[in-house]
Amino acid sequence: MKYGVSTLSIIPVRQLPSDNAEMTTQLLFGEHFKILEVKKKWSKVLISHDSYKGWVCNKQITIIDEEEYTKT
């Protein structure tokens, strides 16, 4: 499994993997998540603090290892 962290102040989390899809929540700086699925431009994530699932743009996330993820 892959893991990630938000290194931007805000990252939109969308209902579907599309720029036009509804933004259902946001990742804030420092929030960690699991990456469930990867597509060309989008990744489906599971946010660690609330178990919410959604899609984020791959350009906006930073991949981390499991050890870094479990430090939260």
Secondary structure, DSSP 8 states (H G I E B T S, - for coil): -EEEE--SSEEEEESSSSTTS-EEEEEETT-EEEEEEE-SSEEEEEETTT--EEEEEGGG-EEE-HHHHHT-
